Amino acid sequence: MKKKVAIIGAGPAGLTAAYLLVKGGQEVVIFEKDPQYVGGISRTESYKGYHFDIGGHRFFSKSKEVEDFWTEILGDEMLERPRSSRIFYNKQFFSYPLVAFEALNKLGIIESGLCVLSYLKAKAFPIKNPANFEDWVTNQFGKRLFNIFFKTYTEKVWGIPCKEISADWAAQRIKGLSLSSAIWNAVFKPSRKAGDKDKVIKTLIDSFRYPKQGPGMMWEVCAAKSQAMGATLKMNCGVKQIELRGNNWRVDTTDGNSFDGFDYVLSSAPMRELVASVSPAFPAAAANAAKSLGYRDFLTVVLICRDEDAFSDNWIYIHDPSVKVGRIQNFKSWSPYMVPDPSMACYGLEYFCFEGDGLWTSSNEELIELGKKEIEKIGLTKGSAVVDGYVVRQPKAYPVYDQDYKDHVDRIRQALDQYPGLYLVGRNGMHKYNNQDHSMMTAMLAAKNIIAGKEIYNLWDVNEDAEYHEGGERGAEQAVTGRIVPGKVS
C-alpha cells in the first residue's frame, strides 16, 4: 500500500530517505527551508566559479549499502582522493593522525619525556569512571598530551571547557587508541589486506572518495533523480508546525501553506526546533529537555588566493590559542575541479562560534580581514596573495555533547512513542554527532520500516560506523593502529 511521507530537510538523511522511498513506490514531499541549496551542512556553495564545502566531507563508509548508494547516485563523478592533514601546534606542523615518533621528536627530548611520564602516571593511577572529555582523554594519553593535542582545539570547537563535555564525545571519536599503541605500531606496523574496509578505523583512512565538485554535487543529483521518479521538493519552504490528526499528519509551512494526509513524517531538523513545532505538544518534561539542548554554530571565511604552493593538505587543525581559526580547508586539494583557475587556490578558514556572538555578528569585511591576518600568522600564505573573499554562516552545525545532553535526548525518545509515524533521522534530527554515512543509514532504516509498514529496525541502534546492531567489540578497533587520533570534528 502506498504511503504519503513528509520529509523535513533536504540534507543527506532527508534526501537518502526520499530517494529510497520514491524508488519504493511511496509518495514523498520534501520541505527545505534554504532557498537555493540542498545538502544541508553537506552542501557545496559557490562564488565566482569557486566551489567550497561547509566543512570537509569525506566519502568513506564501512557500510557497503552506503557506498553502493553513493555509486548509484554519482558513479564515475566520484574521485578517489589521497587523505592529507596536519595539526599546527607551537609553530610546527604535525602529521595527523599523529605519528608517535615524529610527534615526540618535534616536541623535543624534555617535553617528550614529560609526556611519557604523564602517560605512565595516567595508566598507573587512572581517573575512575571518567564522565567528561578531559578525564577520558587523560586516562588514554596522559594529562600532558591532553593539554597539547586535545584541549585547545576541542574548546575552540565547542566553546565550553573540556570538563563540561561528555565523555561520550571522546569515546565516540577516539576508539581504543593510546600512546602505547602508537609507539608499538611505529616499530611493528601491522599489515592490512587491500579492501578490508571493516577493519579500518575511519579516522585513520589514507584515501576517500569525493564528488568532483564537492559533496553538494551528490545531493543535487540525488534530489534531481528523486524528483524525476515523482518526489516533490519544496525549496525556501520551512516547516512551522506538524500536527497529528488521528492517524495522519498535517504540515504547516512558513509560507502560509498547509499539506494534509501524511502517514509519516521524517525530520532531520534540529531536535530542539522539531519538538517545539509538534502538535499535540510534547509532555512538559520532554519539551523542557528539548529547550535545554545545545548547538554549536560556525562560519567559514573563504579566501581566494594566488596559488603559491603554500600547502597541499586537505585540511589543517589549528591548535594555537593565539588565533581564533580552528581549522583550515584547502578545497583545491579536495578536488581540482573546485577551483576554476589552476593558478589560484581557495582556502576555507573555519571559526566555531555561537549564533549572535562577536564573531557571528562581525561584518563579512571584518571576517575576511581576520582570515587574511591569521592565515599569514600561521605561515600558510601571505595576506597579499588573497585577491577575494566570501563568508558562509552555518547555524546549528554541531549538536553539543554537554554533561546533560544524553538525559535530555532520552526523555524526548520516550515521548516519541506518543507520536506514531514520526521518525527523527540524521545528525541534528537525533542530536547525535555523527558522520554523513551514519545519518544516511538512519534514513535507510526509516525508509525500510515505512515500506514494510512495520517497525523492523530501531534507528537509535545505528552505531557511529553506520552499522546496525553490531555485536561485541570490534577487533579492528581494539587492534594496534599506531597513531594517536585526537577527536576531531568532520
Wavefront OBJ file of the C-alpha trace (Angstrom):
o trace
v 0.000 0.000 0.000
v 1.397 3.417 -0.981
v 2.183 5.743 1.914
v 2.448 9.507 1.865
v 5.610 10.764 3.555
v 6.681 14.281 4.546
v 10.430 14.815 4.846
v 11.734 17.848 6.730
v 15.160 18.841 5.470
v 16.934 18.089 2.177
v 20.260 17.062 3.695
v 21.941 13.649 3.401
v 19.399 11.942 5.674
v 16.336 13.556 4.134
v 17.383 13.021 0.521
v 18.546 9.444 1.140
v 15.135 8.622 2.570
v 13.350 10.483 -0.215
v 15.229 8.658 -2.967
v 14.675 5.206 -1.462
v 11.024 5.843 -0.619
v 10.022 7.168 -4.024
v 12.031 4.384 -5.644
v 9.982 2.003 -3.494
v 6.706 3.414 -4.782
v 5.842 5.849 -1.987
v 4.551 9.421 -2.303
v 7.152 11.882 -0.992
v 7.157 15.628 -0.304
v 10.420 17.233 0.864
v 10.412 20.567 2.688
v 13.695 22.519 2.606
v 13.994 25.988 4.129
v 17.076 27.005 2.128
v 16.037 28.967 -0.971
v 18.874 27.643 -3.152
v 20.916 24.723 -1.834
v 20.149 21.121 -0.938
v 22.557 19.044 1.131
v 22.260 20.812 4.488
v 25.690 21.051 6.089
v 26.923 18.746 3.291
v 26.033 21.274 0.625
v 28.580 22.878 -1.684
v 28.288 26.617 -2.138
v 29.836 28.577 -4.982
v 31.182 32.072 -5.541
v 32.512 33.321 -8.887
v 33.014 29.755 -10.085
v 34.809 28.603 -6.917
v 33.173 25.744 -5.018
v 33.578 25.107 -1.311
v 32.206 22.850 1.407
v 30.674 23.782 4.715
v 33.427 21.863 6.450
v 35.125 18.923 4.764
v 33.134 15.791 3.933
v 34.930 12.576 3.127
v 33.005 9.818 1.383
v 34.115 6.659 3.147
v 31.978 4.129 4.969
v 32.249 0.650 6.428
v 28.694 0.138 5.194
v 28.534 -1.382 1.725
v 24.928 -0.216 1.485
v 26.004 3.399 1.903
v 28.923 3.055 -0.504
v 26.636 1.455 -3.089
v 24.159 4.324 -2.688
v 26.860 6.896 -3.439
v 27.901 4.913 -6.504
v 24.308 4.619 -7.705
v 23.820 8.374 -7.465
v 27.103 9.686 -8.923
v 29.001 6.755 -10.439
v 32.103 7.970 -12.311
v 31.697 11.502 -10.998
v 33.324 10.314 -7.754
v 37.090 10.820 -7.442
v 39.493 8.773 -5.340
v 41.432 11.299 -3.271
v 44.530 10.925 -1.065
v 43.998 11.931 2.539
v 46.449 14.540 3.833
v 46.031 16.513 7.035
v 48.161 18.028 9.770
v 47.994 19.743 13.150
v 49.531 23.170 13.722
v 50.897 23.482 17.262
v 53.629 25.651 18.767
v 54.586 26.986 15.307
v 55.143 23.463 13.976
v 53.147 21.114 11.776
v 52.489 17.558 12.965
v 51.128 14.740 10.822
v 47.516 13.887 11.610
v 46.752 11.272 12.774
v 49.832 11.812 14.934
v 52.782 9.576 14.130
v 54.264 8.805 17.534
v 57.999 9.146 16.822
v 57.555 12.262 14.680
v 55.432 13.924 17.347
v 57.819 13.061 20.167
v 60.790 14.211 18.107
v 59.232 17.592 17.305
v 58.201 18.108 20.900
v 61.831 17.710 21.983
v 63.558 15.359 24.415
v 62.439 17.066 27.617
v 58.804 17.578 26.596
v 58.631 14.057 25.155
v 59.968 12.607 28.384
v 57.420 14.542 30.404
v 54.661 13.304 28.075
v 55.727 9.690 28.560
v 55.916 10.121 32.349
v 52.480 11.748 32.323
v 51.131 8.839 30.299
v 52.631 6.272 32.677
v 51.107 8.122 35.619
v 47.697 8.041 33.946
v 47.990 4.301 33.417
v 49.141 3.665 36.989
v 46.539 5.966 38.566
v 43.621 6.327 36.131
v 40.641 8.512 36.904
v 37.828 6.212 37.953
v 34.612 6.325 35.934
v 35.578 9.283 33.723
v 32.439 11.244 32.935
v 33.881 14.143 30.946
v 36.098 14.596 27.897
v 39.158 15.772 29.813
v 39.200 12.853 32.233
v 38.540 10.280 29.492
v 41.328 11.545 27.240
v 43.736 11.946 30.161
v 43.253 8.270 31.005
v 44.115 7.350 27.411
v 47.053 9.687 26.755
v 48.098 11.382 29.986
v 47.454 14.953 31.113
v 50.363 16.474 29.208
v 49.381 15.145 25.780
v 45.795 16.098 26.530
v 46.854 19.696 27.107
v 48.991 19.759 23.943
v 46.876 17.956 21.352
v 43.305 17.984 22.631
v 42.407 20.867 24.931
v 42.815 23.984 22.762
v 41.156 22.659 19.617
v 38.312 20.933 21.455
v 37.459 24.050 23.437
v 37.570 26.125 20.234
v 35.092 23.750 18.646
v 32.605 23.529 21.495
v 33.036 26.847 23.281
v 32.905 25.210 26.715
v 35.609 23.720 28.991
v 36.581 20.107 28.330
v 35.363 19.262 31.840
v 31.836 20.138 30.671
v 31.906 17.935 27.565
v 30.511 14.435 27.950
v 32.942 11.507 27.828
v 30.602 10.112 25.142
v 32.204 12.503 22.669
v 35.686 11.133 23.362
v 34.578 7.518 23.378
v 32.825 8.022 20.035
v 35.631 9.874 18.250
v 38.740 8.212 19.752
v 38.329 4.474 19.517
v 40.592 2.349 21.682
v 43.792 4.246 20.922
v 46.573 5.200 23.320
v 50.173 6.363 23.357
v 51.463 2.820 23.820
v 49.641 1.571 20.712
v 51.093 4.456 18.705
v 54.657 3.696 19.738
v 54.146 -0.038 19.207
v 52.906 0.478 15.684
v 55.807 2.758 14.816
v 58.074 -0.236 15.404
v 55.773 -3.088 14.343
v 53.338 -1.666 11.801
v 50.540 -4.232 11.257
v 49.721 -5.193 7.694
v 46.246 -4.746 6.282
v 44.731 -6.523 3.335
v 43.529 -4.362 0.489
v 39.809 -3.813 0.531
v 39.454 -4.882 4.167
v 37.327 -1.840 4.915
v 35.586 -3.101 8.011
v 38.935 -3.351 9.812
v 39.858 0.271 9.208
v 39.244 2.927 11.827
v 37.620 5.701 9.810
v 39.789 8.442 11.284
v 42.897 6.625 10.005
v 41.961 6.139 6.370
v 44.580 7.023 3.738
v 42.161 7.832 0.913
v 38.497 8.513 0.336
v 36.026 9.144 -2.457
v 34.844 12.635 -3.204
v 32.459 14.158 -5.780
v 34.229 16.207 -8.445
v 32.510 19.439 -7.441
v 32.052 18.799 -3.749
v 29.560 16.903 -1.583
v 26.697 19.136 -2.672
v 27.011 17.562 -6.109
v 25.925 14.232 -4.589
v 22.803 15.718 -3.063
v 21.900 17.908 -6.037
v 21.918 14.824 -8.281
v 20.093 12.777 -5.634
v 17.391 15.455 -5.412
v 17.065 15.604 -9.204
v 16.787 11.811 -9.507
v 14.204 11.712 -6.706
v 12.133 14.360 -8.462
v 12.414 12.504 -11.753
v 10.840 9.475 -10.039
v 7.980 11.564 -8.654
v 9.147 13.181 -5.399
v 8.093 16.773 -4.734
v 10.821 19.139 -3.473
v 9.706 22.454 -1.990
v 12.621 24.893 -1.614
v 12.513 28.040 0.518
v 9.813 26.287 2.490
v 10.464 25.867 6.187
v 8.157 23.899 8.464
v 6.253 25.897 11.075
v 4.187 23.129 12.651
v 3.418 19.459 12.240
v 0.128 18.265 13.704
v -1.014 14.704 14.367
v -4.691 14.390 13.434
v -5.929 10.904 14.131
v -3.701 8.624 12.086
v -2.378 11.319 9.755
v -0.096 14.318 9.919
v -0.578 17.851 8.665
v 2.403 20.076 7.823
v 2.108 23.867 8.058
v 4.894 25.743 6.302
v 6.444 29.147 6.843
v 4.973 30.459 3.577
v 1.462 30.066 4.964
v 0.512 26.822 3.225
v -0.717 23.550 4.719
v -0.305 19.989 3.467
v -2.510 17.172 4.787
v -2.746 13.422 4.776
v 0.790 12.290 5.573
v 1.149 8.802 7.014
v 4.711 9.527 8.140
v 6.952 12.469 8.911
v 10.730 12.118 8.743
v 12.583 15.024 10.339
v 16.264 15.898 10.132
v 15.565 19.363 11.574
v 17.319 20.214 14.861
v 15.617 18.238 17.617
v 15.069 21.374 19.685
v 13.132 23.025 16.847
v 11.215 19.912 15.857
v 9.877 19.211 19.349
v 8.660 22.813 19.661
v 6.753 22.518 16.361
v 4.780 19.351 17.141
v 1.082 19.376 17.977
v -0.264 17.997 20.294
v 2.615 19.372 22.344
v 5.225 17.061 23.831
v 4.894 16.370 27.585
v 6.418 19.139 29.704
v 9.480 17.116 30.724
v 10.351 16.303 27.109
v 9.601 19.836 25.909
v 11.881 21.294 28.578
v 14.556 18.749 27.697
v 14.426 19.886 24.062
v 14.804 23.530 25.092
v 17.937 22.562 27.036
v 19.726 21.009 24.053
v 22.728 22.993 22.898
v 24.211 23.616 19.454
v 27.493 24.996 18.189
v 27.449 27.232 15.138
v 30.299 28.068 12.828
v 31.272 30.191 9.892
v 33.706 29.728 7.026
v 35.841 32.558 5.728
v 36.682 31.665 2.127
v 39.916 33.188 0.826
v 40.621 33.084 -2.910
v 44.381 33.407 -3.365
v 47.138 33.208 -5.905
v 48.419 29.645 -5.624
v 51.910 29.979 -4.209
v 52.131 26.293 -3.219
v 51.623 27.235 0.401
v 50.329 23.786 1.394
v 48.732 20.727 -0.152
v 46.788 19.295 2.807
v 43.072 18.653 2.553
v 42.774 20.413 5.897
v 44.842 21.529 8.899
v 43.729 21.620 12.535
v 44.889 24.763 14.343
v 45.929 24.037 17.949
v 47.162 27.544 18.576
v 45.341 29.698 21.142
v 46.806 32.913 19.680
v 44.479 32.699 16.653
v 40.722 32.225 16.551
v 40.594 29.965 13.481
v 40.025 26.306 14.332
v 40.561 24.502 11.042
v 41.654 25.429 7.513
v 40.391 23.636 4.400
v 42.221 23.568 1.074
v 39.409 22.994 -1.408
v 41.740 22.503 -4.363
v 43.256 19.508 -2.569
v 39.820 18.032 -2.027
v 39.222 18.268 -5.768
v 40.950 20.282 -8.504
v 37.501 20.783 -10.063
v 36.552 23.031 -7.125
v 38.850 25.810 -8.378
v 38.223 27.101 -11.927
v 41.678 28.681 -12.423
v 44.696 26.366 -11.851
v 46.850 29.360 -10.959
v 44.574 30.091 -7.984
v 43.837 28.430 -4.653
v 40.774 28.525 -2.426
v 41.058 28.141 1.343
v 38.302 27.908 3.933
v 39.069 29.168 7.441
v 36.585 27.740 9.926
v 35.602 29.678 13.028
v 33.484 27.946 15.657
v 31.086 30.285 17.436
v 27.614 30.758 18.858
v 24.925 32.414 16.781
v 24.776 36.041 17.857
v 28.230 36.300 19.434
v 31.008 38.679 18.370
v 32.357 36.517 15.572
v 28.923 35.672 14.201
v 27.823 39.290 14.070
v 31.072 40.637 12.580
v 30.749 42.020 9.070
v 31.977 39.947 6.143
v 34.707 42.501 5.514
v 35.928 42.227 9.110
v 35.948 38.438 8.943
v 37.862 38.369 5.659
v 40.492 40.708 7.121
v 40.736 38.491 10.203
v 41.217 35.445 7.977
v 43.977 37.142 5.970
v 45.856 38.107 9.130
v 45.549 34.690 10.741
v 46.497 32.600 7.701
v 49.612 34.744 7.314
v 50.435 34.459 11.015
v 50.227 30.673 10.765
v 52.506 30.831 7.725
v 50.304 29.141 5.131
v 50.189 32.041 2.686
v 50.667 35.800 2.667
v 47.751 38.142 3.105
v 48.910 39.914 -0.053
v 48.200 36.721 -2.037
v 44.486 36.991 -1.229
v 42.508 38.520 -4.096
v 38.944 37.953 -2.910
v 36.885 36.552 -0.050
v 33.476 35.247 0.890
v 31.751 34.264 4.164
v 29.296 31.445 4.891
v 27.469 31.222 8.226
v 26.152 27.840 9.380
v 23.803 27.791 12.385
v 23.433 24.608 14.435
v 26.357 22.899 12.760
v 27.045 20.562 15.684
v 24.811 19.208 18.457
v 26.640 19.809 21.735
v 27.583 16.815 23.888
v 27.425 18.515 27.262
v 27.054 16.618 30.519
v 23.251 16.557 30.364
v 22.575 16.008 26.669
v 22.001 12.250 26.971
v 19.311 12.613 29.643
v 17.562 15.255 27.533
v 17.588 13.048 24.427
v 16.343 10.028 26.406
v 13.324 12.000 27.666
v 12.463 13.031 24.120
v 12.895 9.495 22.806
v 10.458 8.176 25.412
v 7.885 10.776 24.424
v 8.158 9.876 20.730
v 6.094 6.740 21.397
v 3.053 9.025 21.601
v 3.567 10.192 18.008
v 3.124 7.267 15.603
v 4.684 7.801 12.198
v 7.194 10.422 13.369
v 10.831 9.492 12.716
v 13.871 11.539 13.699
v 16.857 10.971 11.417
v 20.331 12.394 10.846
v 22.758 14.425 12.914
v 20.578 17.237 14.210
v 17.383 15.228 13.981
v 18.676 12.724 16.536
v 21.024 15.179 18.308
v 23.811 12.709 17.733
v 27.120 13.935 16.399
v 27.882 11.600 13.526
v 29.311 11.391 10.059
v 27.394 11.565 6.809
v 27.145 7.794 6.413
v 25.598 7.385 9.871
v 22.937 9.978 9.007
v 22.239 8.154 5.763
v 21.910 4.766 7.469
v 19.284 6.075 9.903
v 17.329 7.315 6.874
v 17.763 3.997 5.070
v 16.306 2.078 8.004
v 13.420 4.516 8.371
v 12.621 4.011 4.682
v 12.714 0.233 5.115
v 10.310 0.450 8.049
v 7.890 2.628 6.099
v 7.928 0.452 3.002
v 7.420 -2.658 5.149
v 4.638 -0.985 7.116
v 6.082 -2.094 10.458
v 8.924 -1.350 12.865
v 11.662 -3.733 11.801
v 14.589 -1.502 12.764
v 15.262 0.792 15.699
v 17.085 3.762 14.200
v 18.764 4.561 17.514
v 20.725 1.306 17.292
v 22.808 2.519 14.353
v 26.376 2.988 15.574
v 28.948 5.568 14.517
v 30.234 3.284 11.741
v 26.780 3.300 10.121
v 26.252 -0.327 11.071
v 23.143 -1.736 12.687
v 23.155 -3.909 15.798
v 26.869 -4.548 15.748
v 27.563 -7.153 18.426
v 30.628 -7.393 20.626
v 33.882 -5.491 20.498
v 35.248 -4.775 17.068
v 38.592 -6.429 16.620
v 39.737 -3.685 14.290
v 39.065 -1.023 16.829
v 40.858 -2.917 19.568
v 43.832 -3.753 17.358
v 47.052 -1.775 17.481
v 46.829 1.048 14.974
v 49.961 3.004 15.687
v 48.672 6.553 15.621
v 47.273 8.895 18.200
v 43.939 10.229 16.995
v 42.622 13.348 18.713
v 38.844 13.626 18.488
v 38.119 15.910 15.553
v 35.084 17.434 14.010
v 34.402 16.276 10.466
l 1 2 3 4 5 6 7 8 9 10 11 12 13 14 15 16 17 18 19 20 21 22 23 24 25 26 27 28 29 30 31 32 33 34 35 36 37 38 39 40 41 42 43 44 45 46 47 48 49 50 51 52 53 54 55 56 57 58 59 60 61 62 63 64 65 66 67 68 69 70 71 72 73 74 75 76 77 78 79 80 81 82 83 84 85 86 87 88 89 90 91 92 93 94 95 96 97 98 99 100 101 102 103 104 105 106 107 108 109 110 111 112 113 114 115 116 117 118 119 120 121 122 123 124 125 126 127 128 129 130 131 132 133 134 135 136 137 138 139 140 141 142 143 144 145 146 147 148 149 150 151 152 153 154 155 156 157 158 159 160 161 162 163 164 165 166 167 168 169 170 171 172 173 174 175 176 177 178 179 180 181 182 183 184 185 186 187 188 189 190 191 192 193 194 195 196 197 198 199 200 201 202 203 204 205 206 207 208 209 210 211 212 213 214 215 216 217 218 219 220 221 222 223 224 225 226 227 228 229 230 231 232 233 234 235 236 237 238 239 240 241 242 243 244 245 246 247 248 249 250 251 252 253 254 255 256 257 258 259 260 261 262 263 264 265 266 267 268 269 270 271 272 273 274 275 276 277 278 279 280 281 282 283 284 285 286 287 288 289 290 291 292 293 294 295 296 297 298 299 300 301 302 303 304 305 306 307 308 309 310 311 312 313 314 315 316 317 318 319 320 321 322 323 324 325 326 327 328 329 330 331 332 333 334 335 336 337 338 339 340 341 342 343 344 345 346 347 348 349 350 351 352 353 354 355 356 357 358 359 360 361 362 363 364 365 366 367 368 369 370 371 372 373 374 375 376 377 378 379 380 381 382 383 384 385 386 387 388 389 390 391 392 393 394 395 396 397 398 399 400 401 402 403 404 405 406 407 408 409 410 411 412 413 414 415 416 417 418 419 420 421 422 423 424 425 426 427 428 429 430 431 432 433 434 435 436 437 438 439 440 441 442 443 444 445 446 447 448 449 450 451 452 453 454 455 456 457 458 459 460 461 462 463 464 465 466 467 468 469 470 471 472 473 474 475 476 477 478 479 480 481 482 483 484 485 486 487 488 489 490
